[in-house]
Amino acid sequence: MQGDGFVYDGGPGGVGPGNVAGGSGGGLTSVPAGSRLHQYLGANRQASSSFGGSHHQLHINAPPFIPKQQFSQMSLNEAPNLPPNLPPYGTHNHRGFANSGANPVPLLETPPQHPPPAPHVRPYQQETHGGTIYFYPPPQNEPPAEEVASFDPELPLVVPEGHTIVNTNGCFSYQGPLPHIGKFRPKGALGNNQAQFINPDLKLELINRQLAIDARADPVVYPDLPTQVDHLNNFVPLENVTIQHLSQTTYKASSVRDGVAYCVRRIHGFRCQSPKQLQPLENWKKLVHVNVVQLREFLPNSRQFGDTSLLLVYDYHPLAESLKARHFGQGSGTFLDGISGAKIVANHQAPHNGAGVSEMTLWSYVIQLSAALRAIHTSGLAAKTIDLSKILIHGKQKLLISCCGVPDVVSPDHMSIPQQQVEDLHALGRLMVALATGNAFGARRDLLQQSLNYVQGHYSLDMKNLINYLLNPTPGVRKSINDIMPMIGARFYSQVESHQQRTDYLEAELSKELENGRLFRVLCKMNTILERNEHNRDENWSETGDRFMIKLFRDYVFHQVMENGKPWLDMAHIVQCLNKLDAGISEKIELVSRDGENLIIVSYGDLKRCMETSFRDLCGSNVAQRH
Ligand SMILES: Nc1ncnc2c1ncn2[C@@H]1O[C@H](COP(=O)(O)OP(=O)(O)OP(=O)(O)O)[C@@H](O)[C@H]1O
């Protein structure tokens, strides 16, 4: 259906969030099978209605609604799931520092992390078929939180004493007093609306990311930040810029071209002598890979920071942190157990027992980093930034190689590209040793043998072989990132599967919000019509004709009360009604004026036409759609 101003398509059946009472107009047939309902009184009522020029003589045997308790009572003023310690917009930076330059205080706390997985290494299950080893992740005992649905069709409806409902030929009927008086109490599962709305954890994560994107630096704390560099403004330091003698600084900035946030790396005091010096950056700009932070452009010889700086503009991945921060803590000497997140005593001398990341996580990292390196090497480049502080982790487990191109311009190598690529493989080996042992210095020459012993004792043979291959030179053989693909073997399948699961989950969550957006537009239309003081010099415009019907419908949807006069709040009822309105189904409902004097029987289809006509009237087109 097309409307003016708000264009949307209700679609047949009015399927709404969580498919709440979608249905094909059967209204009451949507009572869940298995609900325990009482006896039928059976008396059909006769009522007549007159509106919109047509007169209806109707038999009704249906109540205005039957609340579905499985969607539970809701709090209509439910606060968004914001973390309590978030700063207001406009005054704070993202992970920046405020108050005093001497003792900086982080302004935007790292959002609460979800509890990390249990601190035990969960090895892959192996099966050998025809000489090939297949790896399967171990079965999970508990379903992930997001998969726990709130729907329970077996929950009973609670029908007030003296009221009964019966199923006559599949049609559930109820006769009670005025429709404004809600007769059913929802029972159980209070406040559990997860099946209809985006998962709260995901919502929190997305809100935090949005806050990070929107964060601004406090000009009092950062008086020296330039207001505009080329098309970039709103610079926010992503690291402690109060430390003197930094040669590079990382900022978040917004572009006035597209309003998008970018990550800007400033190379201090870098004077570009010739365009050839920056040629590698042109190559990096062309490299597009899901596990590489994309270089978008570079701005040489920028003077707005008080020197001559080279600015490299990358994609910004909100709240990404380095592997160092994720698994070893921020401060030097502070180590965190990569699995449990617990602090462990800094020990630069030997591997920590059980402190490394799990084998499964390590393989996931290997797969992602080798995929990135494969793309980089195939493009004739070398990463040179395979380092705990330069590999970012975004969300739960997505890795991104950052800072690409910086070493090429800051400290150009005299090694050949193939040699540099072999160095990347070494760096990957060292990184894996550090992650496996939980010791950032685990690959140091004096600790390496101990570390390898540790890997041998705690990880699979394949992992040990892979690390050995990466770290040790193979005489007469030119190593290539492609060589490690057979070592990863069938673990690729697990990785692909887990990505697909994640995609399915995110799509499902997205579709919930998609449906909510549709209902939001219905609400927008209703509210632009209702309680309008005057339209077309008609003071009573919103109180008469089609608008009056919408007003009664609004009461019917939102202002139900219990017998004792208390508000009756049921999300299921609201969503159900709005969906039916949006679909314009033929089911009829009773609307009652506030004084109880007028009773009108009207179908959702008629109500929809009332709403559309009124809305078009407001929009000025006056094109009434009558079906
Ligand atoms: N593209 C990006 N998107 C989002 N955040 C980023 C991006 N690049 C870096 N960051 C954040 O900025 C922080 C600082 O980055 P930087 O590369 O300067 O790392 P660092 O830990 O300060 O390393 P170093 O000690 O070498 O300066 C990172 O820890 C990361 O949280």
The ligand as a Tripos MOL2 file, in Angstrom:
@<TRIPOS>MOLECULE
LIG
   31    33     1     0     0
SMALL
NO_CHARGES

@<TRIPOS>ATOM
      1 N1         40.7680    1.4920   12.5160 N.pl3     1 LIG1
      2 C1         40.4810    1.5990   13.8180 C.ar      1 LIG1
      3 N2         39.1920    1.6440   14.2110 N.ar      1 LIG1
      4 C2         38.9070    1.7720   15.5100 C.ar      1 LIG1
      5 N3         39.8010    1.8490   16.4910 N.ar      1 LIG1
      6 C3         41.0940    1.7940   16.1610 C.ar      1 LIG1
      7 C4         41.5080    1.6780   14.8100 C.ar      1 LIG1
      8 N4         42.8530    1.6420   14.7910 N.ar      1 LIG1
      9 C5         43.2480    1.7440   16.0540 C.ar      1 LIG1
     10 N5         42.2120    1.8430   16.8950 N.ar      1 LIG1
     11 C6         42.2150    1.9920   18.3430 C.3       1 LIG1
     12 O1         43.1810    2.9500   18.6570 O.3       1 LIG1
     13 C7         44.0480    2.4390   19.6340 C.3       1 LIG1
     14 C8         45.4200    3.0020   19.4010 C.3       1 LIG1
     15 O2         45.9340    2.4880   18.1900 O.3       1 LIG1
     16 P1         47.4800    2.3190   17.9580 P.3       1 LIG1
     17 O3         47.7120    1.6250   16.6720 O.co2     1 LIG1
     18 O4         48.1420    3.6410   18.1490 O.co2     1 LIG1
     19 O5         47.8280    1.2530   19.0490 O.3       1 LIG1
     20 P2         48.6530    1.3480   20.3620 P.3       1 LIG1
     21 O6         48.1470    0.2450   21.2170 O.co2     1 LIG1
     22 O7         48.6480    2.7280   20.9280 O.co2     1 LIG1
     23 O8         50.0550    0.9260   19.7880 O.3       1 LIG1
     24 P3         51.4060    1.6790   19.9940 P.3       1 LIG1
     25 O9         51.8310    1.2610   21.3590 O.co2     1 LIG1
     26 O10        52.2440    1.1330   18.8980 O.co2     1 LIG1
     27 O11        51.1180    3.1510   19.8400 O.co2     1 LIG1
     28 C9         43.9790    0.9190   19.4300 C.3       1 LIG1
     29 O12        44.2870    0.2250   20.5980 O.3       1 LIG1
     30 C10        42.5900    0.6930   19.0290 C.3       1 LIG1
     31 O13        41.7890    0.5320   20.1860 O.3       1 LIG1
@<TRIPOS>BOND
     1     1     2 1
     2     2     3 ar
     3     2     7 ar
     4     3     4 ar
     5     4     5 ar
     6     5     6 ar
     7     6     7 ar
     8     6    10 ar
     9     7     8 ar
    10     8     9 ar
    11     9    10 ar
    12    10    11 1
    13    11    12 1
    14    11    30 1
    15    12    13 1
    16    13    14 1
    17    13    28 1
    18    14    15 1
    19    15    16 1
    20    16    17 2
    21    16    18 1
    22    16    19 1
    23    19    20 1
    24    20    21 2
    25    20    22 1
    26    20    23 1
    27    23    24 1
    28    24    25 2
    29    24    26 1
    30    24    27 1
    31    28    29 1
    32    28    30 1
    33    30    31 1
@<TRIPOS>SUBSTRUCTURE
     1 LIG1         1 GROUP 0 **** ****
